[in-house]
Amino acid sequence: MEKSWATPAGGVVAAPGCRVGGADLHLDLSGPGGVRAALIRALREAVRSGRLAPGTRLPSSRSLAADLGLARNTVADAYGELVAEGWLTARQGSGTRVAQRAAPRPPSRRTLPLRAATRPLYDLRTGTADVSAFPRTAWLTAARRALSAAPSEAFGYGDGQGRPELRTALADYLARARGVRTDPDRIVLCAGFMQGLALLGRVLRKRGIRETGVESYGLWHHQETVTRAGLRGVPLTVDRQGARVQELDGRKGLRAVLLTPAHQFPTGVSLHPDRRTAVVDWASRVGGVIVEDDYDGEFRYDRQPVGALQGLAPEHVVYCGTTSKSLAPGLRLAWLVLPDHLVGDVLELRATGEWGCGALDQLTLAEFLTSGAYDRHVRSMRLRYRRRRDQLVAALAEHAPHLRVSGIAAGLHAVLELPPGTERETVRAAAWQGLAVEGLSRFRHPSAPETDREGLIVAYGTPPDHAFSGVLDALLRALPPAE
Amino acid sequence: MEKSWATPAGGVVAAPGCRVGGADLHLDLSGPGGVRAALIRALREAVRSGRLAPGTRLPSSRSLAADLGLARNTVADAYGELVAEGWLTARQGSGTRVAQRAAPRPPSRRTLPLRAATRPLYDLRTGTADVSAFPRTAWLTAARRALSAAPSEAFGYGDGQGRPELRTALADYLARARGVRTDPDRIVLCAGFMQGLALLGRVLRKRGIRETGVESYGLWHHQETVTRAGLRGVPLTVDRQGARVQELDGRKGLRAVLLTPAHQFPTGVSLHPDRRTAVVDWASRVGGVIVEDDYDGEFRYDRQPVGALQGLAPEHVVYCGTTSKSLAPGLRLAWLVLPDHLVGDVLELRATGEWGCGALDQLTLAEFLTSGAYDRHVRSMRLRYRRRRDQLVAALAEHAPHLRVSGIAAGLHAVLELPPGTERETVRAAAWQGLAVEGLSRFRHPSAPETDREGLIVAYGTPPDHAFSGVLDALLRALPPAE
């Protein structure tokens, strides 16, 4: 019986045929790369798909060559190649046979998709900026300049600390914009803040630190990263002045604390000046390390940003910054500004090569910073987010004047305070509107004492511009009515 | 006494002055951002640099405003800001003072540079390709297309598996070029092979695997990565047919093996067809996992590349590929092609966010592959490296016919075999010529039995084109003479 097989492009070609193991075998010798390569491909495919069963004896090279109208050497070469690849076996006296193990790939055993395919209509969840505003053209311009100017060695493995061009640009920028005091040698570039935190956690653990203070409200996955590194998180109460750092005092063994001083996540308050000085005092008294997560320090609306805590005590604070809020999380670029005494340990971990970070985006970001494009982008995003914040505040003042909104001086989110007992229902009502939004309680540390604070974290930075009014409407519809 | 301070740009400006704590204080109010921002900056700088000592009482806002010719509110605002940042303290009755902890940053305590600054004149060490040949223009073209076409969500956090555009392009490319059998869902993108190996090691350890076979000659840092993950490396003898995989048999508990089948590193041989089938048999018998490091599979000179082992047994082989040899290590891009049963565990680790990988280069590589630019680049590099190999072989045939060169059918390096007892001296003689080159013995596993094999690993892919003749000359001068 004559058969023919579909070509990869979907068409059907008349293919040269031969008899193998008593059955006709059609081999499609079309495609790029000459007849020898095509024969190898066709035989490999026939074995792979199961058309040539394991153990089947192939015709001699002379006979197949005659069938296909090819030179005998071409066929012998192809057989040799497939023997080398393990598809066929060649034994003295038993000819060339299909190898036993070349079974076709079993169909995927996964029946469930790896991620839920559902996506909410409207999204006010925290964690990402408005990624639709990524400055594609300006970024490409910077990439072109950076790639043209880069020395060849920039394309090599690098040294684990990150490109010096970017570390230099960051040292300048952070001094100027955030009051950070450093030199490029104390900056380590990372593929995202979580990676930096993982590195730090391991380094602190190696120093014998077993516990770290964390804020009683915060991001789960940050605290899990710290836990994975072997440090137990000890929650500090977060109140209207930020984390109660005085709770660090007198806890022996507690020599590290993870804070969001400029804009507490998620409650949105700044760490009170007294507490800023108190935590720095604590660190210098006990030889402790403050990890300062400055995730959205660029975005402050009502006055100049609060400077980094790091500027007060560079030898006790690790400053962590990222492009995830200012540009895009997809870049996976973050930086640690380290006290001198931690640089060596962090670089030792980086030298393992397990935590890499592409050089090209580093070079591009350096150019983006030094050319002023970063400042321009941040300024324009600050205006855009501020406008959204104002819209949110105005809409709430008009339609839900009974609810208090806080944490609005900075950042990409606000806290909409809710009457006790209404948070869960409100999140559910929002879901009915197609709106994904997170309740405050999901950010509470599991071993922090219960409070009656309830609210929504409204991440007004997340939606694209064109969707924002729709998002606001959905939010308003979901809110609990005045008593 | 009147003083003035240098501006950041290096010029000297006449600055407004005032008296603070009995001394003249000059504040440079030039620079961007308005007089309020400038005053904050200037005061912060004065505290930071120690010009304003801790505890110093500042003039009242009224008096400083008069001195500087500013509105009183401007000064009061600036004080407020610096109190918020922790530079100053304001207490009822004691006025505004410089905070106690704002000490200037101590000079760096590191006295040694972090890396040796010495770089050899000529470099034949393994590990990197000719990075001077990175296709900058073609890459930028692909980046422009990729960034224009990317959906907004590509700039978000992503799912830990890597961009679907690249996984799809790779599934096609690897099937075509390397005989790999997979679908995009079983590919996980990593920031370099080492990261992939670290992930795999952890996953295997979690499965209860405690030992893994490794080749008796190989890369130290690969074996260290496996060890860090908690797996003991058990060396398999490498001979002229590759790793003796038969040594896996009968070792209980050994259910993983790390191999370089296409081109053993560093000895340069291909795994013998019998051993390819034997190792796959072993894996299916014991439920083992073969980790196939296909680091330079694209570069084979004398015939079609040996197909990937993975194609024989997709459910037992993890195929690992990278752009480090084909494009540039600086990209930090690699991929794992996983058996179905390992995908979930690897993604679970990736979901921690500690191992990130920038999306922009992933999108660009996808475009680079699908547009054919990758094939063009590999083809041109294959010609270039082949020319170098031919030059090397010809030079050795002429000037050192007493030495055998092997492992030259593929890849970016050859093995120059040396008489017993001469390797160490030859490496040292090369160093005197300004040539960095590695001896074979430094790649031997520490618990592998000693052999009398000695040689140089000549990574002819490393130098830039223009330096290659100089490198060859230096190498020839360092070689031991014929007996």
Chai-1 contact restraints between the chains, C-beta under 6 A:
chainA,res_idxA,chainB,res_idxB,connection_type,confidence,min_distance_angstrom,max_distance_angstrom,comment,restraint_id
A,E81,B,Q304,contact,1.0,0.0,6.0,A-B,restraint_1
A,V83,B,P273,contact,1.0,0.0,6.0,A-B,restraint_2
A,A84,B,P273,contact,1.0,0.0,6.0,A-B,restraint_3
A,A84,B,V306,contact,1.0,0.0,6.0,A-B,restraint_4
A,E85,B,V306,contact,1.0,0.0,6.0,A-B,restraint_5
A,E85,B,G307,contact,1.0,0.0,6.0,A-B,restraint_6
A,G86,B,P273,contact,1.0,0.0,6.0,A-B,restraint_7
A,G86,B,R276,contact,1.0,0.0,6.0,A-B,restraint_8
A,G86,B,T277,contact,1.0,0.0,6.0,A-B,restraint_9
A,G86,B,L312,contact,1.0,0.0,6.0,A-B,restraint_10
A,A99,B,T277,contact,1.0,0.0,6.0,A-B,restraint_11
A,R101,B,V280,contact,1.0,0.0,6.0,A-B,restraint_12
A,R101,B,L312,contact,1.0,0.0,6.0,A-B,restraint_13
A,A102,B,L312,contact,1.0,0.0,6.0,A-B,restraint_14
A,R105,B,R181,contact,1.0,0.0,6.0,A-B,restraint_15
A,R105,B,P314,contact,1.0,0.0,6.0,A-B,restraint_16
A,S108,B,D340,contact,1.0,0.0,6.0,A-B,restraint_17
A,R109,B,D340,contact,1.0,0.0,6.0,A-B,restraint_18
A,R115,B,D159,contact,1.0,0.0,6.0,A-B,restraint_19
A,T128,B,G156,contact,1.0,0.0,6.0,A-B,restraint_20
A,V131,B,S152,contact,1.0,0.0,6.0,A-B,restraint_21
A,V131,B,F155,contact,1.0,0.0,6.0,A-B,restraint_22
A,V131,B,G156,contact,1.0,0.0,6.0,A-B,restraint_23
A,S132,B,S152,contact,1.0,0.0,6.0,A-B,restraint_24
A,F134,B,F155,contact,1.0,0.0,6.0,A-B,restraint_25
A,R136,B,L147,contact,1.0,0.0,6.0,A-B,restraint_26
A,L140,B,R144,contact,1.0,0.0,6.0,A-B,restraint_27
A,L140,B,L147,contact,1.0,0.0,6.0,A-B,restraint_28
A,A143,B,A143,contact,1.0,0.0,6.0,A-B,restraint_29
A,R144,B,L140,contact,1.0,0.0,6.0,A-B,restraint_30
A,L147,B,R136,contact,1.0,0.0,6.0,A-B,restraint_31
A,L147,B,L140,contact,1.0,0.0,6.0,A-B,restraint_32
A,S152,B,V131,contact,1.0,0.0,6.0,A-B,restraint_33
A,S152,B,S132,contact,1.0,0.0,6.0,A-B,restraint_34
A,A154,B,G330,contact,1.0,0.0,6.0,A-B,restraint_35
A,F155,B,V131,contact,1.0,0.0,6.0,A-B,restraint_36
A,F155,B,F134,contact,1.0,0.0,6.0,A-B,restraint_37
A,F155,B,A328,contact,1.0,0.0,6.0,A-B,restraint_38
A,F155,B,G330,contact,1.0,0.0,6.0,A-B,restraint_39
A,G156,B,T128,contact,1.0,0.0,6.0,A-B,restraint_40
A,G156,B,V131,contact,1.0,0.0,6.0,A-B,restraint_41
A,G156,B,P329,contact,1.0,0.0,6.0,A-B,restraint_42
A,G156,B,G330,contact,1.0,0.0,6.0,A-B,restraint_43
A,Y157,B,P329,contact,1.0,0.0,6.0,A-B,restraint_44
A,D159,B,R115,contact,1.0,0.0,6.0,A-B,restraint_45
A,R181,B,R105,contact,1.0,0.0,6.0,A-B,restraint_46
A,A191,B,A191,contact,1.0,0.0,6.0,A-B,restraint_47
A,A191,B,G356,contact,1.0,0.0,6.0,A-B,restraint_48
A,G192,B,G356,contact,1.0,0.0,6.0,A-B,restraint_49
A,M194,B,G353,contact,1.0,0.0,6.0,A-B,restraint_50
A,M194,B,E354,contact,1.0,0.0,6.0,A-B,restraint_51
A,Q195,B,E354,contact,1.0,0.0,6.0,A-B,restraint_52
A,Q195,B,G356,contact,1.0,0.0,6.0,A-B,restraint_53
A,A198,B,E354,contact,1.0,0.0,6.0,A-B,restraint_54
A,P273,B,V83,contact,1.0,0.0,6.0,A-B,restraint_55
A,P273,B,A84,contact,1.0,0.0,6.0,A-B,restraint_56
A,P273,B,G86,contact,1.0,0.0,6.0,A-B,restraint_57
A,R276,B,G86,contact,1.0,0.0,6.0,A-B,restraint_58
A,T277,B,G86,contact,1.0,0.0,6.0,A-B,restraint_59
A,T277,B,A99,contact,1.0,0.0,6.0,A-B,restraint_60
A,V280,B,R101,contact,1.0,0.0,6.0,A-B,restraint_61
A,Q304,B,E81,contact,1.0,0.0,6.0,A-B,restraint_62
A,V306,B,A84,contact,1.0,0.0,6.0,A-B,restraint_63
A,V306,B,E85,contact,1.0,0.0,6.0,A-B,restraint_64
A,G307,B,E85,contact,1.0,0.0,6.0,A-B,restraint_65
A,L312,B,G86,contact,1.0,0.0,6.0,A-B,restraint_66
A,L312,B,R101,contact,1.0,0.0,6.0,A-B,restraint_67
A,L312,B,A102,contact,1.0,0.0,6.0,A-B,restraint_68
A,P314,B,R105,contact,1.0,0.0,6.0,A-B,restraint_69
A,A328,B,F155,contact,1.0,0.0,6.0,A-B,restraint_70
A,P329,B,G156,contact,1.0,0.0,6.0,A-B,restraint_71
A,P329,B,Y157,contact,1.0,0.0,6.0,A-B,restraint_72
A,G330,B,A154,contact,1.0,0.0,6.0,A-B,restraint_73
A,G330,B,F155,contact,1.0,0.0,6.0,A-B,restraint_74
A,G330,B,G156,contact,1.0,0.0,6.0,A-B,restraint_75
A,G330,B,A359,contact,1.0,0.0,6.0,A-B,restraint_76
A,L331,B,G358,contact,1.0,0.0,6.0,A-B,restraint_77
A,R332,B,G356,contact,1.0,0.0,6.0,A-B,restraint_78
A,R332,B,G358,contact,1.0,0.0,6.0,A-B,restraint_79
A,D340,B,S108,contact,1.0,0.0,6.0,A-B,restraint_80
A,D340,B,R109,contact,1.0,0.0,6.0,A-B,restraint_81
A,G353,B,M194,contact,1.0,0.0,6.0,A-B,restraint_82
A,E354,B,M194,contact,1.0,0.0,6.0,A-B,restraint_83
A,E354,B,Q195,contact,1.0,0.0,6.0,A-B,restraint_84
A,E354,B,A198,contact,1.0,0.0,6.0,A-B,restraint_85
A,G356,B,A191,contact,1.0,0.0,6.0,A-B,restraint_86
A,G356,B,G192,contact,1.0,0.0,6.0,A-B,restraint_87
A,G356,B,Q195,contact,1.0,0.0,6.0,A-B,restraint_88
A,G356,B,R332,contact,1.0,0.0,6.0,A-B,restraint_89
A,G358,B,L331,contact,1.0,0.0,6.0,A-B,restraint_90
A,G358,B,R332,contact,1.0,0.0,6.0,A-B,restraint_91
A,G358,B,G358,contact,1.0,0.0,6.0,A-B,restraint_92
A,G358,B,D361,contact,1.0,0.0,6.0,A-B,restraint_93
A,A359,B,G330,contact,1.0,0.0,6.0,A-B,restraint_94
A,L360,B,D361,contact,1.0,0.0,6.0,A-B,restraint_95
A,D361,B,G358,contact,1.0,0.0,6.0,A-B,restraint_96
